[in-house]
Amino acid sequence: MIEGKSNSVRKECFRGTFGETTGFIERVAKKKRASPTGILPEHGRGKGTPQNKKSEDELQTVKNHILSFPTYESHYCRQRTTKKFLPQNLNISKMYELYRHCTASPVSLTIYTKCFHELNVAFRKPKQDTCHTCDLFNMKVTTFIGEEEVTKERDAHHKAAEEEAYSAKRHDKEDAKLDESKGIFVFDLQQCLPTPYLTTSVSFYKRQLWTFNLTIHDLKTNKATCFMWDETVSGRGGNQIASCLYQFISQLPQNIQSVVFYSDCCGGQNRNSFVASMFSYVVQTSDHIEEIHHKFLVSGHTHLECDTDHAIIEKEKKRTGMKINHPNDWYQLVRSCRRRNPFNVFVVEKQHFLDFSSLCKPTGPFQMKKTDTLGNTFLWQKTQWLKYVKETEGIIFVKESLNENIPFKEISLRRRGRNSLPTSLPVVNEGPIPISKEKKKDLLDLLPLIDSAFHDFYKNLPVDNVPASDPDLEEYDADA
C-alpha cells in the first residue's frame, strides 16, 4: 500500500523481496481468508516435544557412566579448580565406545559429549604438550595488534633461550666425548605404568597399581639405565629422584671426575632442594667426583633422549604378548624390549630411597637460603644452571641462563655451627606405602583376570585412608 492506495506487484517480485516460496505465500493467504478476524493464529513451531528428545533418566544414565571411571584430584591445583581428572589413557571417543557396548539404546556421541561437559571432570593435558609461552606469544601476535612488536621481541628472546639450551647440550656432549674424565647424562620419568596391564574394557573402570621408571641416558655411550619401583615401595617425588641419581653417581667409574646432567624443569621432581642437597652431599663424599653440573632445558622445549627410550617401551607395551601381572613383569619387559644395546634395569628397594631432606633439617649441616651471598633473592623457578664443586663445600653456583659468559651467583647452604656431613642418611620410609581403600577394592575386583600366582601379592597390599592419586597429574601440575 502506497499513500493509502493498494498497488499490485508481480508475484515473482513479492516472493523475491521476502525470500519466501509460492507454497508458503498461498498457505498464509488461505489461513488469513479463513480467519474471522483476518489475523493469523500464532505458529506452533517449537512447542511440541521432539520425538528424539532424551528423557532425564537416559541422560542420567550417561552421566553415571562417565562418573563410573576413576577420577583423581590434583593436590597442586585445589585452590584453582575443584575439577576431578580422568586417567590419561582415556578420551571422550574411547569412553563413548565403552558406553555403547554396555547400553542397549545408546544416545549419540554429541549428547554424550554434552553430558560430559556438564560434569565437573576433565582430562589431564599431556606432559609433552605445546609450550605454554610459545602459545601465549602466538595468541598475542594475532590478537593484540598494538603489542605485536613487543610480543615478537619477547618471542625471539624465548626462542633464543630454547636454542641456547640445545646448543649448550650439544657442546657439552662433544666436550665429554673428547675427555674421558667427563660424563654427560639426561634423565626423565616415564609416564606411570599401570599394573596389572590389561587390554580388556573392564580395566578402564578400575584404579590400578602404579609402576615407576626413571630413565638416565648416557649421551657418550648411548646406554640407558631404568630405575624402577612400584608405588608401595616409595613415591615419585624429589627425594626419590635424588636417591636414584645418587645410586647412579655412586656406580660411575673412578675415572669420571666431572658430571653434567640435563633434565626438564619440573619443580616437584628435578629443580628442588632435595636434588640440590643430594648433589651437594655426593660431590663432597665421593672419592673421585670433583664437580657436578645440573642444567635445565626451557619449559615446553624439553625433548631428551629419554623420550626415545620411553617411546620404545611404550611401543613394546602395546605389541607385547607378555602378561603384565606384577611390577616384576614390567622390569622384565623393559630389559627385553631392545635387543641391541638393551636397557639396564635397576630395581629400587626401600633401602635405596634416602631422606636427603634430613640434610636441611635443624640438626643437619645445610640450610636452604632465599638469597644469594650478595643478598639478592634466589628463585628455583628461574634457575637454569646449578654447579657443585668439591673445593667449595656448602656452596651452590647458580645461573638463570646457560650462557657460559654470564657469571655465577653463589648460594651458601652452610649452617652455622654444623660443618660435618653425616656418614649415612636415613631412609625415606621403613615399611611399605599403603594404597587407598578404593584402589585396593578395584585391584581385588581384577583378580579373575590375573594369574592366581599373583593373587596373594594384591590381597596383602597395605591400605589406609589416603586419596587415590595420579602421579602423572601431580607432575604436570607441579610443572605448570
C-alpha positions in Angstrom: 0.0 0.0 0.0 1.5 3.3 -1.1 -0.1 6.7 0.0 -3.3 4.8 1.1 -3.7 3.0 -2.2 -3.4 -0.7 -2.9 -1.0 -1.5 -5.7 -0.5 -4.8 -7.4 3.0 -6.2 -7.7 4.3 -9.2 -9.6 4.3 -12.5 -7.7 7.9 -13.1 -8.5 8.9 -9.6 -7.2 6.9 -10.1 -4.0 8.3 -13.6 -3.4 11.9 -12.4 -4.1 11.6 -9.5 -1.8 10.6 -11.6 1.2 12.5 -14.7 0.2 9.5 -17.0 0.5 8.2 -19.8 -1.6 4.9 -19.8 -3.6 3.5 -22.5 -1.4 4.2 -20.6 1.8 2.5 -17.4 0.5 -0.5 -19.4 -0.6 -0.9 -21.1 2.8 -0.7 -17.7 4.6 -3.3 -16.2 2.3 -5.6 -19.2 2.8 -5.3 -19.0 6.6 -5.9 -15.2 6.5 -9.1 -15.7 4.5 -10.3 -18.4 6.8 -9.7 -16.3 10.0 -12.8 -14.4 11.2 -10.6 -11.5 12.3 -8.2 -11.6 9.4 -5.4 -12.2 11.9 -3.3 -15.3 11.6 -3.0 -17.6 14.6 0.4 -17.8 16.3 2.6 -20.6 14.8 3.1 -23.7 16.8 6.7 -24.4 16.0 8.9 -25.4 18.9 6.1 -26.0 21.3 5.8 -29.8 20.7 8.1 -32.3 22.3 10.7 -33.5 19.8 10.4 -37.2 19.0 14.1 -37.8 19.6 14.3 -35.8 22.9 16.1 -37.9 25.5 14.5 -38.4 28.9 16.1 -37.3 32.1 16.7 -41.0 33.0 18.6 -41.6 29.8 20.8 -38.5 30.4 21.4 -39.5 34.0 22.5 -43.0 32.7 25.1 -41.3 30.5 26.4 -39.2 33.4 26.5 -42.2 35.7 28.6 -44.0 33.0 31.0 -41.0 32.8 31.3 -40.9 36.6 32.0 -44.7 36.8 35.6 -44.1 35.6 38.2 -43.5 38.3 38.9 -39.8 38.9 41.8 -38.1 40.6 42.1 -34.8 42.5 45.3 -32.7 42.0 47.0 -31.6 45.2 48.7 -28.8 43.4 45.7 -27.0 41.9 42.9 -27.4 44.6 42.9 -23.6 45.1 42.4 -23.0 41.3 39.8 -25.7 40.5 37.6 -28.3 42.1 37.6 -30.5 38.9 38.4 -34.1 39.1 40.7 -35.5 36.4 40.3 -38.7 34.4 43.1 -41.2 33.6 45.5 -40.2 30.8 44.6 -43.3 28.7 41.0 -42.2 28.2 39.3 -39.7 25.9 35.7 -39.0 25.0 35.7 -41.2 21.9 37.0 -44.2 23.9 34.6 -43.6 26.7 31.7 -43.4 24.3 32.7 -46.7 22.6 32.7 -48.4 26.1 29.3 -46.8 26.8 27.8 -48.1 23.5 28.9 -51.7 24.4 27.1 -51.6 27.7 23.9 -49.9 26.7 21.0 -51.3 24.6 19.8 -47.9 23.3 22.8 -45.5 23.4 22.5 -41.8 22.9 24.5 -40.1 20.2 28.2 -39.0 20.7 27.0 -35.4 20.6 24.7 -35.9 23.6 27.3 -37.9 25.4 29.8 -35.1 24.9 27.3 -32.5 26.1 26.7 -34.6 29.3 30.5 -34.8 29.8 30.9 -31.1 29.7 28.1 -30.6 32.2 30.0 -32.6 34.8 33.0 -31.3 36.8 35.5 -33.6 35.2 38.3 -33.1 32.7 41.3 -34.8 31.0 44.8 -34.1 32.1 46.8 -32.4 29.4 49.7 -34.5 28.1 53.1 -33.7 29.6 54.6 -33.2 26.1 52.0 -30.6 25.2 53.0 -27.4 23.2 55.0 -24.8 25.0 52.7 -22.5 27.1 54.9 -19.5 26.5 55.0 -20.0 22.7 51.2 -20.5 22.6 50.8 -17.3 24.6 53.1 -15.4 22.2 51.2 -16.7 19.1 47.9 -15.7 20.6 49.0 -12.2 21.4 50.5 -11.6 18.0 47.2 -12.5 16.3 45.0 -10.7 18.8 46.7 -7.6 20.1 47.9 -5.6 17.1 49.3 -2.8 19.1 51.6 -5.1 21.1 52.8 -7.0 18.1 56.4 -5.7 18.1 56.9 -6.1 21.8 55.4 -9.6 21.7 57.6 -10.7 18.8 60.7 -9.4 20.6 59.8 -11.5 23.7 59.1 -14.4 21.5 62.5 -14.0 19.8 64.1 -13.9 23.3 62.3 -17.1 24.3 63.3 -18.9 21.2 66.9 -17.8 21.7 66.8 -19.3 25.2 65.5 -22.5 23.7 68.3 -22.7 21.1 70.9 -21.7 23.7 69.8 -24.7 25.8 70.0 -27.2 23.0 73.3 -25.7 21.8 74.8 -26.0 25.3 73.7 -29.6 25.4 75.4 -30.3 22.1 78.6 -28.6 23.2 78.7 -30.5 26.5 78.2 -33.8 24.6 81.0 -33.1 22.2 83.3 -31.9 25.0 82.6 -35.1 27.1 83.3 -37.4 24.1 86.8 -35.9 23.9 87.5 -36.1 27.7 87.5 -39.4 29.5 87.1 -37.7 32.9 83.8 -36.2 31.9 80.3 -37.8 31.8 77.1 -36.3 30.4 73.7 -37.7 31.1 70.0 -36.8 30.7 67.2 -38.1 33.0 63.4 -38.1 33.0 60.5 -40.0 34.4 58.3 -42.1 32.2 54.5 -41.9 32.4 53.3 -44.3 35.1 52.9 -47.9 34.1 49.5 -49.5 35.2 49.8 -52.8 37.0 48.3 -55.2 36.0 48.3 -54.1 32.4 45.1 -55.4 30.8 43.6 -54.8 27.4 40.0 -55.7 28.4 37.5 -52.8 28.8 36.9 -53.5 32.5 40.4 -52.2 33.3 39.3 -48.7 32.2 36.9 -48.6 35.1 39.4 -49.7 37.8 42.2 -48.0 39.6 45.5 -49.9 39.1 48.8 -50.1 40.9 51.4 -47.7 39.5 54.9 -48.8 38.5 57.5 -46.1 38.1 60.5 -45.7 35.8 63.2 -43.0 36.0 65.5 -43.3 33.0 69.1 -42.0 33.0 70.6 -41.9 29.5 74.4 -41.7 28.9 75.0 -39.4 26.0 78.6 -40.7 25.4 77.7 -44.4 25.2 74.0 -44.2 24.3 73.2 -46.6 27.1 70.2 -46.2 29.3 69.6 -47.3 32.9 66.0 -47.6 34.1 65.4 -47.2 37.9 62.1 -48.9 38.5 59.8 -49.5 41.5 56.2 -49.5 42.4 54.1 -47.2 44.5 54.1 -49.4 47.6 57.9 -49.2 47.7 58.0 -45.4 47.6 56.5 -42.3 46.0 57.7 -40.3 42.9 58.9 -37.0 44.4 62.1 -35.1 44.8 63.6 -37.4 47.4 63.0 -40.4 45.2 64.6 -38.8 42.1 67.5 -37.6 44.2 68.0 -41.2 45.6 68.0 -42.7 42.1 70.6 -40.1 40.9 72.7 -40.8 44.0 72.7 -44.6 43.3 73.7 -43.9 39.6 76.5 -41.5 40.6 77.8 -44.0 43.1 78.3 -46.6 40.3 80.2 -44.3 37.9 83.7 -45.4 37.0 86.6 -43.9 39.0 87.9 -42.0 36.0 84.8 -39.8 35.9 85.6 -36.5 37.7 83.1 -34.0 36.1 79.5 -34.8 35.6 76.8 -32.9 33.6 73.1 -33.7 34.0 70.3 -32.3 31.8 66.7 -32.6 32.7 63.3 -30.8 32.3 62.5 -28.1 34.8 59.7 -29.9 36.8 59.9 -28.3 40.2 58.3 -31.2 42.1 61.0 -33.6 41.0 64.1 -32.1 39.5 64.6 -28.4 40.4 64.3 -28.5 44.2 66.1 -28.6 47.5 66.1 -32.5 47.6 68.2 -32.9 44.5 70.3 -29.9 45.3 71.1 -31.3 48.8 72.0 -34.7 47.2 74.4 -33.2 44.7 76.0 -31.0 47.4 76.4 -34.2 49.6 77.7 -36.5 46.9 80.3 -34.1 45.5 81.8 -33.9 49.0 81.6 -37.6 49.9 82.6 -39.1 46.6 86.3 -40.1 46.3 86.5 -39.2 42.6 83.7 -36.7 41.6 85.1 -33.2 41.6 82.2 -31.2 40.2 78.6 -31.7 39.1 76.6 -29.5 36.8 72.8 -29.7 36.6 71.3 -27.8 33.6 67.6 -27.3 32.7 66.1 -27.1 29.3 63.5 -24.4 28.5 60.0 -25.4 29.7 57.9 -26.7 26.8 61.1 -27.5 24.8 62.5 -30.4 26.8 63.0 -33.2 24.3 65.5 -35.6 25.8 67.0 -38.9 24.6 65.0 -40.5 27.4 61.8 -39.7 25.4 63.0 -42.0 22.7 63.8 -44.7 25.3 60.3 -44.3 26.7 58.7 -44.5 23.2 60.4 -47.8 22.7 59.0 -49.1 26.0 55.5 -47.8 25.1 55.6 -49.5 21.7 56.7 -52.8 23.2 53.9 -52.4 25.8 51.3 -52.2 23.1 52.6 -55.0 20.9 53.8 -57.5 23.6 52.0 -60.8 24.2 53.7 -61.0 27.6 51.4 -60.9 30.6 51.9 -58.0 33.0 50.5 -59.3 36.3 53.1 -57.8 38.7 55.7 -54.9 38.8 58.4 -57.5 38.1 56.8 -58.2 34.7 57.4 -54.6 33.8 61.0 -54.9 34.8 61.4 -57.9 32.6 59.6 -56.3 29.7 62.0 -53.2 29.8 65.0 -55.5 30.0 63.9 -57.4 26.9 62.3 -54.7 24.7 65.5 -53.7 22.9 67.9 -56.4 21.6 70.7 -54.0 20.5 72.1 -52.0 23.4 69.4 -53.3 25.9 68.2 -51.2 28.8 69.9 -51.8 32.2 67.2 -52.1 34.9 67.9 -51.2 38.5 65.1 -52.4 40.8 64.9 -49.8 43.5 64.2 -51.2 47.0 63.0 -49.1 50.0 66.6 -49.1 51.5 67.8 -47.3 48.4 65.5 -44.3 49.0 67.4 -42.0 51.2 66.0 -38.9 53.0 68.1 -36.1 51.6 65.7 -33.6 53.2 67.3 -34.6 56.5 70.4 -32.6 55.5 68.3 -29.4 55.7 66.6 -30.1 59.0 67.7 -28.0 62.1 70.1 -30.8 63.1 71.5 -31.1 59.6 74.6 -29.3 58.0 72.6 -27.5 55.3 70.1 -24.7 55.3 68.2 -23.6 52.1 68.5 -19.9 51.7 66.2 -17.5 49.9 69.0 -15.1 49.0 72.5 -15.4 47.4 75.7 -14.3 49.2 75.2 -10.8 47.9 71.6 -10.6 49.3 69.8 -11.0 46.0 66.6 -13.0 46.0 67.0 -16.6 44.8 64.1 -18.3 43.0 64.2 -22.0 42.0 61.8 -21.4 39.1 64.2 -19.1 37.3 67.3 -21.2 37.7 68.8 -22.8 34.5 72.2 -24.0 35.8 73.4 -25.3 39.1 77.1 -26.2 39.8 78.5 -28.0 42.7 82.3 -28.1 43.3 84.2 -30.2 45.9 86.7 -27.5 46.9 83.8 -25.1 47.8 81.9 -27.2 50.3 78.3 -26.0 51.0 78.2 -23.5 48.1 75.9 -23.8 45.1 76.8 -21.8 42.0 73.6 -20.7 40.2 72.7 -19.0 36.9 69.4 -18.0 35.2 71.0 -18.8 31.9 73.1 -21.4 30.2 75.4 -18.8 28.7 79.0 -19.5 29.5 79.9 -15.8 29.7 77.4 -14.9 32.4 78.9 -15.1 35.8 77.6 -17.5 38.5 75.9 -16.3 41.7 76.6 -18.1 44.9 74.2 -19.7 47.4 75.6 -20.8 50.7 74.0 -23.8 52.2 76.3 -23.9 55.3 74.5 -23.8 58.6 76.4 -22.0 61.4 77.9 -24.4 64.0 77.3 -27.5 61.9 80.0 -28.3 59.4 80.4 -32.1 59.3 78.4 -34.2 56.8 76.8 -37.4 58.1 78.4 -40.6 57.1 74.9 -42.2 56.4 71.4 -41.0 55.7 68.1 -42.3 57.0 65.7 -44.0 54.6 62.6 -42.2 53.4 60.2 -44.8 54.7 60.8 -48.0 56.7 57.8 -50.0 55.6 55.5 -50.4 52.6 53.5 -47.4 51.4 49.7 -48.0 51.8 47.3 -47.5 48.9 43.7 -46.2 49.1 40.8 -48.5 50.0 39.2 -47.7 46.7 42.2 -48.8 44.8 42.6 -52.0 46.8 39.0 -52.9 46.1 39.4 -52.2 42.4 42.6 -54.4 42.3 40.8 -57.3 44.1 38.0 -57.0 41.5 40.6 -57.6 38.8 41.9 -60.8 40.4 39.8 -63.1 38.0 41.9 -61.5 35.1 45.2 -62.0 37.0 47.2 -65.3 37.2 46.5 -67.0 40.5 50.2 -67.0 41.4 50.0 -63.2 42.0 46.7 -63.1 43.9 48.4 -63.0 47.3 50.5 -60.0 46.3 47.4 -58.0 45.7 45.5 -59.4 48.7 48.3 -58.4 51.0 48.7 -54.8 49.8 48.5 -52.4 52.7 45.7 -49.9 52.8 45.0 -46.6 54.6 42.6 -43.6 54.4 44.6 -41.9 51.7 43.2 -40.4 48.5 43.8 -42.2 45.2 46.3 -40.1 43.2 47.7 -40.0 39.6 51.4 -39.2 39.9 51.5 -38.1 36.2 48.8 -35.5 37.1 50.8 -34.2 40.1 54.0 -33.9 37.9 52.1 -31.9 35.3 50.6 -29.5 37.8 53.9 -29.1 39.7 55.5 -28.0 36.4 52.6 -25.8 35.4 
